[in-house]
C-alpha cells in the first residue's frame, strides 16, 4: 500500500460518522410527540372558552414546551459529541500534517544533495553504466516520493481546514441552541406561573372566570368606543392628564402602549398591533414620575409595574391571550408625554376605562396612555 493510499485509508476511518441509532430513535419519537401536542393545542383553541379548557390549553403548552426542551437538549448533546469528535480528528490531523511536513523537508534536503552529485551524462560518458542506472533509479524514487508527499500534504491540509470550519460552524449552532434552551426554560416557568395564577385569581371557579373575562372585554370595548375630543402639540414631559380610578385586574393604573403608526394613519390603529415599549421608554422618559422600577433593562412585575407586555397572570382573560402594553402605578398620578408630538384626546362619557391619549411622535411612533380621569 503506497503512502498516499495509507493516508486516504486513515482519513476515511477518521471521518466515518458515528451516530448511535438510539439517538435517531429518540429524536423521531420527540418530533412525533411534538406534532401530537401541537395538533391537540389547535383543537383546544377552537373549543369553547371556558376555564376548564384554558387550563387544558396551558397544561398542553407546558407539556409541549417540556418536549421542546428535551428536543433541544438532545440536539445540544449530539452537537457536543460531534464537536468533541471533531476536536480529536483535528488534533490527529495536526499530528499527521506535522509528520508529513517533516518528511517533506527531509526529501527536499535529499533532492538538493542529489542535485549536487555527478550528473547522469558525465557518469554515462565515463562508461559507468551501473552507476548511471543506479543514480537514475534513485533519483526517480526520490522524485516519486516527493510528489506523493506533496499530494499527501495537500490532502491532509485540505481536510484539516475543512474539519476546523465544520467545528466552528457547529460551535455557532451550539451557542444558538443554548440560547434557545434558556428561552424555552423561561417560557416553561412563565407557563407554569400562568396556570397557578389563573387558578388563584379565578379560585378554580367557572363563573368567576367568565366574570373576569367579561370585565376584560368591557375594558377593551370602552377604549374602542371613546370619542375624539381634540388635539394639540405637546412637549416631552408635558402633562397629558391623571391616572384614573380604573382597572379590573390590579386596580388603579396607567396602561401604556407603543405603536409604529404615523398621525396620517390614525384611523388604521389597532389595539393588538403594538410593539415592545421598553426600548422607547429607555431612550426617552417614563410616562409617570416617582416610579419604583425594579429592573429598567427589561419588564419585570413588581414595584410600580403591575403587568408587563405579553403572557401574564391575567393575559388568559383577554381575547388573544396577550397583554398589549405595560400597566404601571405611581403615587404621583400625573401622566406625562414620553416624547414630543401631537396628542389626540379621546373620552368615553360612560366609562373612564376608555379615556385615553394617542400621542403621535415625529419619529413615526405613537404612544398610548389609557385609563385617564
C-alpha positions in Angstrom: 0.0 0.0 0.0 1.5 3.3 -1.1 1.9 6.2 1.4 -0.9 8.1 -0.4 -3.3 5.1 0.0 -2.4 4.7 3.6 -3.2 8.4 4.3 -6.6 8.1 2.4 -7.5 5.0 4.3 -6.5 6.7 7.6 -8.7 9.7 6.8 -11.7 7.6 5.7 -11.6 5.9 9.0 -11.1 9.2 10.8 -14.2 10.8 9.3 -16.7 8.0 9.4 -19.9 9.2 11.2 -20.7 7.5 14.5 -24.3 8.4 15.4 -26.0 5.8 17.6 -29.3 4.5 16.5 -30.9 5.2 19.8 -30.3 8.9 19.4 -32.1 8.9 16.0 -35.0 6.9 17.5 -35.2 9.4 20.4 -35.3 12.4 18.0 -38.0 10.8 15.9 -40.1 10.0 19.0 -39.9 13.5 20.3 -40.8 15.0 16.9 -43.9 12.7 16.8 -45.0 13.8 20.3 -44.4 17.5 19.4 -46.7 17.1 16.4 -49.2 15.4 18.6 -49.3 18.1 21.2 -49.3 20.9 18.5 -52.4 19.3 17.0 -54.0 19.0 20.4 -53.5 22.7 21.0 -55.0 23.6 17.7 -58.1 21.6 18.6 -58.3 23.1 22.1 -58.0 26.6 20.7 -61.2 26.0 18.7 -63.2 24.8 21.7 -65.5 26.9 23.8 -63.7 29.4 26.0 -64.1 28.0 29.5 -61.9 27.9 32.5 -61.5 24.1 32.2 -60.5 24.5 28.5 -58.0 27.3 29.3 -56.4 25.1 31.9 -56.1 22.3 29.4 -54.5 24.7 26.9 -51.9 25.8 29.4 -51.2 22.3 30.5 -50.8 21.2 26.9 -48.5 24.2 26.3 -46.4 23.1 29.3 -46.2 19.6 28.1 -45.3 20.8 24.6 -42.6 23.1 26.0 -41.1 20.3 28.1 -40.9 18.2 24.9 -39.2 21.0 23.0 -36.7 21.4 25.9 -35.9 17.7 25.6 -35.5 18.0 21.9 -33.2 21.0 22.2 -31.2 19.2 24.9 -30.8 16.2 22.6 -29.6 18.4 19.8 -27.1 20.1 22.2 -25.9 16.7 23.3 -25.4 15.5 19.8 -23.6 18.7 18.8 -21.3 18.5 21.8 -20.4 14.9 20.9 -19.7 15.9 17.3 -17.6 18.9 18.4 -15.6 16.6 20.8 -15.1 14.1 17.9 -14.0 16.8 15.5 -11.5 18.1 18.1 -9.9 14.6 18.2 -9.8 14.4 14.4 -8.3 17.9 14.1 -5.6 17.0 16.7 -4.9 13.8 14.8 -4.7 15.7 11.5 -2.4 18.2 13.1 0.0 15.5 14.1 -0.2 13.9 10.7 0.4 17.2 9.0 3.5 17.8 11.2 4.8 14.4 10.3 4.3 14.9 6.6 5.8 18.4 6.7 8.9 16.9 8.5 9.1 14.2 5.8 8.7 16.8 3.1 11.7 18.8 4.5 13.8 15.7 4.6 13.0 14.9 1.0 13.8 18.5 -0.1 17.3 18.1 1.6 17.7 14.7 -0.2 16.8 16.2 -3.5 19.2 19.0 -3.0 22.0 16.7 -2.2 21.2 14.5 -5.2 21.5 17.5 -7.4 25.0 18.2 -6.2 26.2 14.7 -7.2 27.8 13.8 -10.6 25.3 14.4 -13.4 23.9 11.4 -15.2 25.5 12.3 -18.6 29.0 12.5 -17.1 28.6 9.1 -15.4 27.4 7.6 -18.7 30.3 9.1 -20.7 32.8 7.6 -18.3 31.3 4.2 -19.1 29.9 3.6 -15.6 26.6 2.2 -16.8 25.8 0.6 -13.5 26.4 3.9 -11.7 24.3 5.7 -14.2 21.3 3.4 -13.8 21.6 3.3 -10.1 21.7 7.1 -9.9 18.7 7.3 -12.3 16.7 4.8 -10.2 17.5 6.6 -7.0 16.7 10.0 -8.5 13.3 8.7 -9.8 12.4 7.2 -6.5 13.1 10.4 -4.6 11.0 12.4 -7.1 8.1 10.0 -6.8 8.2 10.1 -3.0 8.5 13.9 -3.2 5.3 14.0 -5.4 3.4 11.6 -3.1 4.4 13.7 -0.1 3.1 16.9 -1.7 -0.2 15.2 -2.6 -0.5 13.8 1.0 0.3 17.2 2.5 -2.3 19.0 0.3 -4.9 16.3 1.1 -4.4 16.4 4.8 -4.2 20.2 4.9 -7.5 20.5 3.0 -9.2 18.1 5.3 -7.7 19.8 8.3 -9.1 23.2 7.2 -12.5 21.6 6.4 -12.8 20.0 9.8 -11.9 23.2 11.5 -14.6 25.0 9.5 -17.1 22.3 10.5 -16.2 22.6 14.1 -16.5 26.4 14.1 -20.0 26.1 12.4 -21.1 23.5 15.0 -19.9 25.7 17.8 -22.0 28.6 16.5 -25.0 26.2 16.2 -24.4 25.1 19.8 -24.5 28.7 21.0 -27.8 29.3 19.2 -29.3 26.1 20.8 -28.1 27.0 24.2 -29.8 30.4 23.9 -32.9 28.7 22.6 -32.9 26.3 25.6 -32.6 29.2 28.0 -35.6 30.9 26.4 -37.6 27.6 26.4 -36.9 27.1 30.1 -38.0 30.7 30.8 -41.2 30.1 28.8 -41.9 27.0 30.8 -41.6 28.8 34.0 -44.0 31.5 32.8 -46.5 28.9 31.6 -46.4 27.2 35.0 -46.9 30.6 36.7 -49.8 31.3 34.3 -51.6 28.1 35.3 -51.0 28.8 39.1 -52.1 32.4 38.7 -55.2 31.6 36.7 -56.3 29.1 39.3 -55.6 31.7 42.0 -57.5 34.6 40.5 -60.5 32.5 39.5 -60.4 30.3 42.6 -60.9 27.5 40.1 -64.5 28.8 39.6 -66.0 28.9 36.2 -68.5 31.7 36.9 -65.7 33.9 38.3 -63.6 33.2 35.2 -66.4 34.3 32.9 -67.0 37.4 35.0 -63.3 38.4 34.8 -63.2 37.7 31.1 -66.3 39.9 30.5 -64.6 42.7 32.5 -61.6 42.4 30.2 -63.8 42.6 27.2 -65.6 45.6 28.6 -62.3 47.4 29.2 -61.3 47.0 25.5 -64.8 47.9 24.3 -64.7 51.1 26.4 -61.4 52.0 24.7 -62.7 51.4 21.2 -65.9 53.4 21.9 -64.1 56.5 23.2 -64.7 59.6 21.0 -62.1 62.1 19.7 -62.4 65.5 21.6 -59.4 67.4 20.3 -55.7 67.6 19.7 -52.7 69.8 20.5 -48.9 69.9 20.3 -47.2 68.8 23.5 -43.6 68.8 24.6 -41.6 66.0 26.1 -42.6 65.6 29.8 -45.7 67.8 29.4 -48.7 66.6 31.5 -51.4 64.8 29.5 -53.8 64.0 32.3 -54.1 62.0 35.5 -54.3 58.3 36.2 -57.9 57.2 36.5 -59.6 55.2 39.2 -60.0 52.2 36.9 -58.7 48.7 36.5 -60.5 45.4 37.0 -57.3 43.4 37.5 -54.7 45.2 39.6 -56.8 48.3 40.4 -55.9 51.8 39.5 -53.2 52.0 36.9 -52.0 53.6 33.7 -51.9 51.3 30.6 -49.0 52.4 28.3 -48.5 51.1 24.8 -46.3 51.8 21.8 -47.2 51.5 18.1 -45.4 52.1 14.9 -48.0 54.5 13.5 -47.9 58.0 11.9 -50.5 60.7 12.5 -51.9 60.4 9.0 -52.9 56.8 9.7 -54.7 57.4 12.9 -57.8 55.6 11.6 -55.8 52.5 10.9 -54.8 52.0 14.5 -55.4 48.5 16.0 -55.0 47.8 19.7 -53.3 44.5 19.2 -50.7 45.9 16.7 -48.3 47.1 19.4 -44.6 46.7 19.8 -42.3 46.4 22.9 -42.3 49.8 24.6 -39.4 49.3 26.9 -36.6 50.4 24.5 -38.5 53.5 23.6 -39.1 54.5 27.2 -35.5 53.8 28.0 -34.3 56.2 25.2 -36.8 59.0 26.2 -38.6 59.0 29.6 -41.2 57.2 31.7 -44.8 58.4 31.4 -45.1 58.9 35.2 -42.8 60.3 37.9 -41.8 58.7 41.2 -41.9 55.2 39.7 -40.4 52.3 41.6 -38.8 50.2 38.8 -37.1 47.0 39.9 -35.3 46.4 36.6 -35.1 49.0 33.9 -33.4 46.7 31.4 -36.5 44.6 30.8 -40.0 44.5 32.1 -40.3 42.9 35.5 -43.5 42.9 37.5 -43.2 44.3 41.0 -42.8 47.8 42.4 -44.6 50.2 40.0 -45.0 47.7 37.2 -48.2 45.7 37.8 -48.4 43.9 34.5 -45.9 43.5 31.7 -46.5 43.1 28.0 -47.1 39.6 26.8 -48.3 36.5 28.6 -49.1 37.5 32.2 -51.2 36.2 35.0 -54.2 38.0 33.5 -53.5 37.6 29.8 -55.6 34.4 29.6 -58.6 36.5 30.2 -58.0 38.6 27.1 -59.4 37.6 23.7 -56.0 36.8 22.2 -54.4 35.7 25.5 -51.9 38.5 25.3 -51.5 41.8 27.2 -50.7 44.6 24.8 -48.7 47.2 26.8 -47.4 47.8 30.3 -49.5 48.6 33.4 -47.9 50.9 36.0 -48.8 52.9 39.1 -47.3 55.8 40.9 -48.2 57.9 44.0 -47.8 60.9 41.6 -50.7 60.3 39.3 -49.8 62.8 36.6 -49.4 61.3 33.2 -46.6 62.8 31.1 -45.6 62.6 27.4 -42.6 60.4 26.9 -41.6 62.4 23.8 -42.8 65.5 21.9 -45.6 65.2 19.3 -49.3 65.7 18.5 -51.7 64.5 21.2 -55.1 63.2 20.3 -57.5 63.2 23.2 -60.4 60.6 23.5 -63.1 60.3 26.1 -65.8 57.8 26.8 -68.7 59.5 28.7 -70.0 56.2 30.1 -66.7 54.8 31.5 -63.4 56.3 32.3 -61.8 53.0 31.3 -61.8 54.3 27.8 -60.4 57.7 28.4 -57.0 57.9 26.6 -54.5 59.9 24.7 -52.8 58.8 21.4 -49.6 60.8 21.1 -48.0 60.8 17.6 -44.3 61.5 17.6 -42.1 62.9 14.7 -40.2 59.6 14.5 -43.2 57.6 13.3 -44.2 56.1 16.6 -47.4 56.5 18.6 -47.7 56.1 22.4 -51.0 55.2 24.0 -52.0 56.4 27.5 -55.1 54.6 28.7 -57.4 54.8 31.8 -57.2 58.5 32.4 -59.6 60.5 34.7 
